Amino acid sequence: MTPAQDSPQFDTGLRPDQLTADRGTPVETPWGIFAVYQTPEGPRAAEAFCPHLDGPLFEGSGRDGHITCPWHLWRFDLTTGLCVDSPENAGCDSKIRCLPVEIGPGGTLLLGPQSS
């Protein structure tokens, strides 16, 4: 999918019922590869790879509004992108980018560009 000519949003082609609470669904966007997660608050989108050694965050477990990298167990908040925990707090000043998610008129998930 591509961004519409008159919209800064990106249509993922995914519907909310295609998401799971445990794993992210990776999507290539104009802003990089992001993963879309189902949370109790609704769909969330965050970078698909960990800033620590590029671990596949989209393969990590997503619980309680956080995603845990399967490689070294760093945890990130799916709303703010902030690192909330890492072994021995190493690198916890790291952050991932998050994108706003909306359900579009066709029922698919739209990602917006990262706000400044």
C-alpha positions as CSV (number, residue, x, y, z in Angstrom):
1,M,0.0,0.0,0.0
2,T,1.1,3.6,-0.5
3,P,0.1,6.9,1.1
4,A,-2.8,8.6,-0.6
5,Q,-1.9,11.6,-2.7
6,D,-3.8,14.0,-0.4
7,S,-3.1,12.3,2.9
8,P,0.0,11.9,5.0
9,Q,-1.3,8.6,6.3
10,F,-0.3,5.2,5.2
11,D,-2.9,2.5,4.7
12,T,-1.5,-0.8,6.0
13,G,-4.2,-2.9,4.5
14,L,-4.6,-4.6,7.9
15,R,-7.9,-4.8,9.8
16,P,-7.9,-4.7,13.6
17,D,-9.2,-8.3,13.8
18,Q,-6.0,-9.5,12.0
19,L,-3.8,-8.3,14.9
20,T,-2.9,-10.4,17.9
21,A,-2.0,-9.3,21.5
22,D,1.2,-11.4,21.6
23,R,3.0,-10.4,18.4
24,G,3.4,-7.4,16.1
25,T,2.6,-7.5,12.5
26,P,5.4,-5.9,10.5
27,V,4.5,-3.4,7.8
28,E,6.9,-1.5,5.5
29,T,5.9,2.2,5.5
30,P,7.3,5.3,3.9
31,W,8.9,6.0,7.4
32,G,10.6,2.6,7.8
33,I,9.5,-0.8,9.0
34,F,7.0,-0.7,11.8
35,A,5.0,-3.3,13.7
36,V,1.3,-3.0,14.5
37,Y,0.2,-4.5,17.8
38,Q,-3.2,-5.0,19.4
39,T,-3.4,-3.6,22.9
40,P,-6.3,-3.2,25.3
41,E,-6.3,0.5,24.4
42,G,-6.4,-0.3,20.7
43,P,-3.9,-0.8,17.9
44,R,-0.4,0.7,18.3
45,A,2.5,1.0,15.9
46,A,6.2,1.1,16.8
47,E,9.5,0.5,15.1
48,A,9.9,-3.2,14.3
49,F,13.6,-3.5,15.3
50,C,15.2,-2.8,18.6
51,P,17.8,0.0,18.8
52,H,20.0,-2.4,20.6
53,L,21.6,-4.7,18.0
54,D,18.5,-4.5,15.7
55,G,16.7,-7.3,17.4
56,P,13.3,-8.2,15.9
57,L,10.9,-6.4,18.2
58,F,7.9,-7.6,16.1
59,E,8.8,-11.1,17.2
60,G,8.8,-10.1,20.8
61,S,5.9,-10.4,23.2
62,G,3.6,-7.5,23.6
63,R,1.8,-7.2,26.9
64,D,0.5,-4.4,29.1
65,G,1.2,-1.7,26.5
66,H,4.9,-2.8,26.2
67,I,6.9,-4.8,23.7
68,T,9.8,-7.0,24.8
69,C,12.7,-7.7,22.5
70,P,13.2,-11.5,22.2
71,W,17.0,-11.2,21.9
72,H,18.0,-9.3,25.1
73,L,14.7,-8.6,26.8
74,W,14.7,-4.8,26.5
75,R,11.1,-3.5,27.0
76,F,9.6,-0.4,25.3
77,D,6.4,1.5,25.9
78,L,4.1,1.2,22.8
79,T,2.8,4.7,23.3
80,T,5.9,6.8,24.1
81,G,8.6,4.5,22.6
82,L,10.6,4.9,25.8
83,C,12.7,2.0,27.1
84,V,11.2,1.1,30.4
85,D,13.4,-1.8,31.3
86,S,16.6,-3.6,30.2
87,P,18.9,-6.0,31.9
88,E,20.9,-4.0,34.5
89,N,19.3,-0.8,32.9
90,A,21.9,-0.8,30.2
91,G,20.9,1.5,27.4
92,C,17.6,2.5,28.9
93,D,18.0,5.9,27.5
94,S,17.1,4.4,24.1
95,K,13.8,5.0,22.4
96,I,11.9,3.6,19.5
97,R,9.6,5.6,17.2
98,C,5.9,5.2,17.5
99,L,3.2,6.2,14.9
100,P,-0.4,7.2,15.5
101,V,-2.9,4.5,14.3
102,E,-6.5,5.1,13.2
103,I,-9.1,2.9,11.6
104,G,-9.9,4.3,8.2
105,P,-13.2,4.6,6.4
106,G,-12.6,1.2,4.7
107,G,-12.0,-0.5,8.1
108,T,-8.2,-0.8,7.6
109,L,-5.5,0.6,9.9
110,L,-4.0,3.9,8.9
111,L,-0.6,5.0,10.2
112,G,0.2,8.6,10.5
113,P,3.7,10.1,10.2
114,Q,5.7,10.5,13.4
115,S,4.8,13.8,15.0
116,S,7.6,16.3,15.6
